Amino acid sequence: MDIIVFGQKYAVTEKTVSGRRDENQDSLLWAYRNGSKIEINNNGVRFEENNTCSELFMAAVCDGMGGMKDGAAASNTLVSVLTNWVKIADCPDIEGYIESLKDAIRSAEQIITENYPGSGTTIVLILGINDCWYAFHIGDSRCYLTSENEYFRTVDQSPVEDLYQNGIITEDDMIVHPMNNIISYYVGGNNVDMMVRDDLGGDWDSLTICSDGAFGYMYPSEFKELVFGDAGAETIVDVAFEKGSKDNISVVRIIRT
């Protein structure tokens, strides 16, 4: 879908599938406000409302914890809270938005711990305000940025990522390591204060957010080639499945056009 926000045109695509699992515990959301309306895509369901708040873009992927009961409920709860947040959030500056966003995630965590104890979810989120872009994440769902001369990905909060960052294993080793399904922090574990913020700037060609089912079953060079190309979310999901992904697969892709 083509959208215009901050005076710039973007192509936004999304897809989430259960893949080779019986249940899809991933949830996704993307939404934008252009000053006169808000359009929201929540797990593939689009709706539009009148809205006069400031311009904003947000996208999120949440991966419910597969090793815990109610993983789908946890990710759906977080996406539902974020859906309501994006409708009403209106702050004087970016720091206000960030604190408001953290409060929303904390409220989702409270709902999860009260109603689905022992459950949890990762989150990776992109927030665009005044053509300044930021990524936030808890866990191992990722954001990838590409531009003509730049490539960036968020750093997983996991023991295997720690091994890679400390030079003990290679990035290729991460996909076959026996602990590659373990994460250090998640929403539901009282870890909201561990959320990482990355300032992405405004000079980029594409942003991609995804659950680990998208990138975790192919070599990093293969996934890098995908995000540097012009493939939409559906193609990335299909390639991940073809490469043997055994997990749910979710992708939101934003390409500057």
VOPAGU-2260 file (C-alpha; in pm, 1 decimal, decimal comma):
REM VOPAGU-2260
SITE   aa  ch    i         X         Y         Z
SITE  MET   A    0       0,0       0,0       0,0
SITE  ASP   A    1     129,7     346,6     -88,1
SITE  ILE   A    2      99,4     615,5     179,2
SITE  ILE   A    3     207,4     978,0     214,2
SITE  VAL   A    4     330,3    1106,0     549,2
SITE  PHE   A    5     575,3    1386,2     632,6
SITE  GLY   A    6     539,2    1491,2     267,5
SITE  GLN   A    7     707,5    1169,3     153,0
SITE  LYS   A    8     566,1     866,2     -26,2
SITE  TYR   A    9     625,0     519,4     115,7
SITE  ALA   A   10     524,6     169,6       8,8
SITE  VAL   A   11     419,3     -39,9     308,5
SITE  THR   A   12     362,8    -415,8     295,2
SITE  GLU   A   13     300,9    -671,5     568,4
SITE  LYS   A   14     245,2   -1041,6     613,3
SITE  THR   A   15     217,3   -1279,0     907,5
SITE  VAL   A   16     178,7   -1658,7     880,4
SITE  SER   A   17     181,0   -1953,3    1117,1
SITE  GLY   A   18     429,0   -2129,4     887,5
SITE  ARG   A   19     496,9   -2484,7     999,0
SITE  ARG   A   20     335,9   -2432,2    1339,5
SITE  ASP   A   21     -25,9   -2500,0    1424,9
SITE  GLU   A   22     -83,5   -2159,4    1584,4
SITE  ASN   A   23      35,6   -1814,5    1486,8
SITE  GLN   A   24     158,9   -1645,6    1804,8
SITE  ASP   A   25     290,7   -1341,3    1617,0
SITE  SER   A   26      93,3   -1019,1    1583,5
SITE  LEU   A   27     167,2    -710,4    1378,4
SITE  LEU   A   28      46,0    -357,0    1332,5
SITE  TRP   A   29     124,6     -56,4    1119,8
SITE  ALA   A   30     -52,8     276,0    1119,7
SITE  TYR   A   31     -11,2     631,9    1001,9
SITE  ARG   A   32    -171,0     966,5    1070,4
SITE  ASN   A   33    -146,2    1247,3     817,7
SITE  GLY   A   34    -326,6    1519,5    1011,8
SITE  SER   A   35    -675,7    1448,0     878,1
SITE  LYS   A   36    -713,8    1071,7     910,6
SITE  ILE   A   37    -558,9     766,0    1066,1
SITE  GLU   A   38    -525,8     437,8     880,6
SITE  ILE   A   39    -446,5     123,4    1076,2
SITE  ASN   A   40    -357,5    -226,7     963,8
SITE  ASN   A   41    -388,7    -468,1    1254,0
SITE  ASN   A   42    -287,9    -823,7    1158,6
SITE  GLY   A   43    -406,2    -772,4     801,7
SITE  VAL   A   44    -734,2    -597,0     889,1
SITE  ARG   A   45    -741,8    -234,7     773,0
SITE  PHE   A   46    -962,2      39,7     903,8
SITE  GLU   A   47    -965,7     416,6     884,2
SITE  GLU   A   48   -1084,4     685,2    1122,1
SITE  ASN   A   49   -1102,4    1063,3    1118,6
SITE  ASN   A   50    -814,8    1210,8    1312,3
SITE  THR   A   51    -672,2    1559,8    1354,9
SITE  CYS   A   52    -363,1    1474,0    1560,4
SITE  SER   A   53      -8,6    1541,8    1442,9
SITE  GLU   A   54     151,4    1330,6    1171,5
SITE  LEU   A   55     290,6     998,6    1286,7
SITE  PHE   A   56     390,0     657,0    1155,4
SITE  MET   A   57     420,1     343,0    1364,4
SITE  ALA   A   58     477,7     -23,4    1289,0
SITE  ALA   A   59     526,3    -312,6    1530,5
SITE  VAL   A   60     586,4    -687,1    1524,2
SITE  CYS   A   61     527,7    -888,2    1841,4
SITE  ASP   A   62     635,5   -1251,4    1874,3
SITE  GLY   A   63     447,0   -1439,1    2146,7
SITE  MET   A   64     669,7   -1668,8    2346,4
SITE  GLY   A   65     643,8   -2012,1    2188,1
SITE  GLY   A   66     766,6   -2189,2    2499,6
SITE  MET   A   67     496,9   -2032,9    2716,1
SITE  LYS   A   68     122,6   -2076,9    2724,3
SITE  ASP   A   69     -88,7   -1793,7    2585,2
SITE  GLY   A   70     188,5   -1654,1    2364,5
SITE  ALA   A   71     -67,5   -1547,9    2105,6
SITE  ALA   A   72    -275,3   -1373,3    2371,4
SITE  ALA   A   73      31,0   -1183,3    2491,3
SITE  SER   A   74     127,7   -1057,2    2144,8
SITE  ASN   A   75    -232,6    -972,7    2056,8
SITE  THR   A   76    -272,4    -781,7    2383,0
SITE  LEU   A   77      33,9    -569,5    2312,7
SITE  VAL   A   78     -75,8    -493,9    1956,1
SITE  SER   A   79    -425,1    -403,5    2077,9
SITE  VAL   A   80    -284,4    -157,1    2332,3
SITE  LEU   A   81     -56,2      -4,6    2067,4
SITE  THR   A   82    -351,7      27,6    1829,4
SITE  ASN   A   83    -535,1     237,5    2086,6
SITE  TRP   A   84    -219,0     436,1    2164,9
SITE  VAL   A   85    -157,8     540,3    1806,4
SITE  LYS   A   86    -511,7     676,5    1783,5
SITE  ILE   A   87    -474,7     918,4    2073,7
SITE  ALA   A   88    -104,5     985,0    2135,0
SITE  ASP   A   89     -32,7    1355,0    2096,4
SITE  CYS   A   90     276,7    1491,0    2267,8
SITE  PRO   A   91     476,2    1812,9    2234,7
SITE  ASP   A   92     804,1    1643,8    2138,8
SITE  ILE   A   93     967,5    1309,6    2062,8
SITE  GLU   A   94    1068,8    1248,6    2423,4
SITE  GLY   A   95     706,7    1290,4    2523,8
SITE  TYR   A   96     601,6    1035,0    2264,4
SITE  ILE   A   97     867,2     792,1    2384,4
SITE  GLU   A   98     760,2     816,1    2747,9
SITE  SER   A   99     396,4     781,0    2643,6
SITE  LEU   A  100     486,7     476,1    2435,3
SITE  LYS   A  101     669,9     315,7    2727,1
SITE  ASP   A  102     367,5     377,8    2948,9
SITE  ALA   A  103     145,5     204,7    2691,5
SITE  ILE   A  104     375,6     -98,4    2680,3
SITE  ARG   A  105     380,6    -110,6    3060,1
SITE  SER   A  106       1,1    -108,7    3065,2
SITE  ALA   A  107      -0,2    -396,4    2815,7
SITE  GLU   A  108     245,4    -584,9    3034,7
SITE  GLN   A  109      16,8    -539,2    3334,0
SITE  ILE   A  110    -275,0    -684,3    3136,4
SITE  ILE   A  111     -57,2    -977,6    3026,9
SITE  THR   A  112      70,2   -1057,1    3378,1
SITE  GLU   A  113    -276,7   -1031,1    3530,2
SITE  ASN   A  114    -466,9   -1225,6    3264,4
SITE  TYR   A  115    -202,2   -1452,1    3109,4
SITE  PRO   A  116      50,5   -1519,4    3386,7
SITE  GLY   A  117     360,9   -1698,8    3271,0
SITE  SER   A  118     324,8   -1561,9    2918,8
SITE  GLY   A  119     518,5   -1298,6    2727,5
SITE  THR   A  120     607,3   -1147,3    2392,4
SITE  THR   A  121     890,7    -972,3    2216,6
SITE  ILE   A  122     838,4    -641,6    2041,2
SITE  VAL   A  123    1015,0    -448,6    1768,0
SITE  LEU   A  124     863,2    -112,2    1683,7
SITE  ILE   A  125     932,4     172,6    1441,6
SITE  LEU   A  126     814,4     523,1    1523,5
SITE  GLY   A  127     831,2     810,8    1275,8
SITE  ILE   A  128     764,0    1169,5    1386,1
SITE  ASN   A  129     845,3    1477,8    1178,3
SITE  ASP   A  130    1050,2    1254,9     946,9
SITE  CYS   A  131    1272,0    1149,3    1237,1
SITE  TRP   A  132    1264,8     772,9    1278,8
SITE  TYR   A  133    1333,6     551,9    1577,6
SITE  ALA   A  134    1340,7     179,1    1646,7
SITE  PHE   A  135    1256,3      21,5    1982,6
SITE  HIS   A  136    1283,8    -343,1    2077,5
SITE  ILE   A  137    1269,2    -593,7    2360,4
SITE  GLY   A  138    1385,4    -947,5    2283,5
SITE  ASP   A  139    1504,8   -1081,8    1949,9
SITE  SER   A  140    1258,6    -946,4    1694,0
SITE  ARG   A  141    1456,4    -715,6    1467,3
SITE  CYS   A  142    1461,5    -393,8    1269,7
SITE  TYR   A  143    1675,6    -368,0     956,0
SITE  LEU   A  144    1764,8     -38,5     786,9
SITE  THR   A  145    1917,2      -0,4     443,0
SITE  SER   A  146    2035,6     296,5     244,1
SITE  GLU   A  147    2268,9     330,9     -52,0
SITE  ASN   A  148    2577,4     302,6     166,2
SITE  GLU   A  149    2447,5     176,0     497,9
SITE  TYR   A  150    2313,6    -139,9     658,6
SITE  PHE   A  151    2197,4    -164,9    1017,7
SITE  ARG   A  152    2016,9    -417,2    1231,1
SITE  THR   A  153    1911,3    -403,1    1591,9
SITE  VAL   A  154    2106,9    -608,0    1845,0
SITE  ASP   A  155    1911,2    -901,4    1988,5
SITE  GLN   A  156    1869,4    -928,1    2361,9
SITE  SER   A  157    1977,8   -1290,7    2384,2
SITE  PRO   A  158    2267,8   -1504,0    2508,6
SITE  VAL   A  159    2357,4   -1602,9    2151,3
SITE  GLU   A  160    2376,4   -1238,6    2040,8
SITE  ASP   A  161    2603,8   -1172,4    2339,5
SITE  LEU   A  162    2834,9   -1449,1    2220,7
SITE  TYR   A  163    2846,5   -1295,4    1873,5
SITE  GLN   A  164    2902,2    -940,8    1999,4
SITE  ASN   A  165    3191,2   -1065,7    2215,7
SITE  GLY   A  166    3356,4   -1239,2    1919,4
SITE  ILE   A  167    3306,0   -1591,5    2053,1
SITE  ILE   A  168    3092,9   -1710,2    1760,2
SITE  THR   A  169    3028,5   -1576,9    1410,3
SITE  GLU   A  170    2699,3   -1430,7    1294,1
SITE  ASP   A  171    2650,4   -1740,9    1079,6
SITE  ASP   A  172    2693,7   -1956,4    1390,5
SITE  MET   A  173    2398,0   -1783,0    1555,4
SITE  ILE   A  174    2140,5   -1961,1    1339,7
SITE  VAL   A  175    2256,0   -2310,6    1442,8
SITE  HIS   A  176    2350,9   -2244,5    1803,9
SITE  PRO   A  177    2152,8   -2468,1    2046,8
SITE  MET   A  178    2048,4   -2161,8    2253,0
SITE  ASN   A  179    1923,0   -1956,8    1957,4
SITE  ASN   A  180    1563,0   -1969,1    2081,4
SITE  ILE   A  181    1641,3   -1813,9    2421,8
SITE  ILE   A  182    1595,6   -1442,8    2488,9
SITE  SER   A  183    1704,5   -1231,8    2783,8
SITE  TYR   A  184    1410,2    -991,5    2806,2
SITE  TYR   A  185    1046,2    -983,3    2700,9
SITE  VAL   A  186     722,5    -796,6    2765,0
SITE  GLY   A  187     558,4    -988,0    3047,5
SITE  GLY   A  188     879,6   -1031,5    3242,7
SITE  ASN   A  189     888,0    -680,6    3392,1
SITE  ASN   A  190    1151,9    -584,0    3135,1
SITE  VAL   A  191    1003,6    -269,9    2977,9
SITE  ASP   A  192    1286,9     -58,9    3119,1
SITE  MET   A  193    1527,4    -275,0    2918,3
SITE  MET   A  194    1371,9    -158,5    2589,9
SITE  VAL   A  195    1644,1     -43,4    2349,3
SITE  ARG   A  196    1605,7     273,7    2143,9
SITE  ASP   A  197    1796,7     326,7    1819,0
SITE  ASP   A  198    1783,9     662,1    1638,2
SITE  LEU   A  199    1748,3     583,3    1267,3
SITE  GLY   A  200    1754,5     937,0    1129,6
SITE  GLY   A  201    1560,0    1013,9     815,4
SITE  ASP   A  202    1802,6     920,4     538,2
SITE  TRP   A  203    1721,2     561,3     453,7
SITE  ASP   A  204    1580,7     357,1     166,4
SITE  SER   A  205    1399,9      79,6     351,2
SITE  LEU   A  206    1302,7     -30,1     700,8
SITE  THR   A  207    1206,2    -388,3     778,4
SITE  ILE   A  208    1079,9    -524,9    1108,7
SITE  CYS   A  209    1029,4    -895,1    1161,6
SITE  SER   A  210    1004,8   -1183,3    1404,3
SITE  ASP   A  211    1291,4   -1432,0    1425,9
SITE  GLY   A  212    1101,5   -1675,5    1206,9
SITE  ALA   A  213    1185,5   -1448,0     912,9
SITE  PHE   A  214    1564,5   -1428,3     951,1
SITE  GLY   A  215    1653,6   -1712,9    1184,1
SITE  TYR   A  216    1667,0   -1994,5     930,7
SITE  MET   A  217    1887,9   -1840,1     664,3
SITE  TYR   A  218    2240,9   -1706,2     660,4
SITE  PRO   A  219    2271,3   -1335,3     744,4
SITE  SER   A  220    2411,3   -1264,1     397,3
SITE  GLU   A  221    2097,1   -1413,1     241,8
SITE  PHE   A  222    1865,0   -1201,5     453,0
SITE  LYS   A  223    2077,4    -894,2     390,5
SITE  GLU   A  224    2034,8    -947,9      18,0
SITE  LEU   A  225    1658,5    -961,2      64,1
SITE  VAL   A  226    1633,4    -637,2     261,0
SITE  PHE   A  227    1863,4    -454,3      19,4
SITE  GLY   A  228    1632,4    -554,1    -265,4
SITE  ASP   A  229    1285,9    -426,0    -349,1
SITE  ALA   A  230    1096,6    -735,3    -231,3
SITE  GLY   A  231     780,0    -677,3     -32,0
SITE  ALA   A  232     695,0    -842,4     298,0
SITE  GLU   A  233     512,5   -1129,5     129,1
SITE  THR   A  234     820,8   -1228,3     -70,3
SITE  ILE   A  235    1043,0   -1218,1     238,2
SITE  VAL   A  236     796,1   -1437,7     428,9
SITE  ASP   A  237     776,0   -1683,3     139,0
SITE  VAL   A  238    1155,4   -1705,8     108,9
SITE  ALA   A  239    1190,0   -1762,8     483,3
SITE  PHE   A  240     939,8   -2048,5     461,8
SITE  GLU   A  241    1120,7   -2198,2     162,0
SITE  LYS   A  242    1448,8   -2180,7     354,1
SITE  GLY   A  243    1293,5   -2407,6     616,3
SITE  SER   A  244    1166,3   -2173,4     887,2
SITE  LYS   A  245     994,1   -2376,7    1155,6
SITE  ASP   A  246     852,0   -2073,0    1334,3
SITE  ASN   A  247     575,6   -1819,4    1278,3
SITE  ILE   A  248     693,2   -1558,0    1026,9
SITE  SER   A  249     595,7   -1190,3    1037,3
SITE  VAL   A  250     730,9    -895,3     839,3
SITE  VAL   A  251     641,7    -527,5     795,8
SITE  ARG   A  252     838,7    -355,2     521,8
SITE  ILE   A  253     855,9      20,0     452,9
SITE  ILE   A  254    1025,6     138,9     133,2
SITE  ARG   A  255    1079,5     506,3      54,0
SITE  THR   A  256     960,2     567,9    -302,4
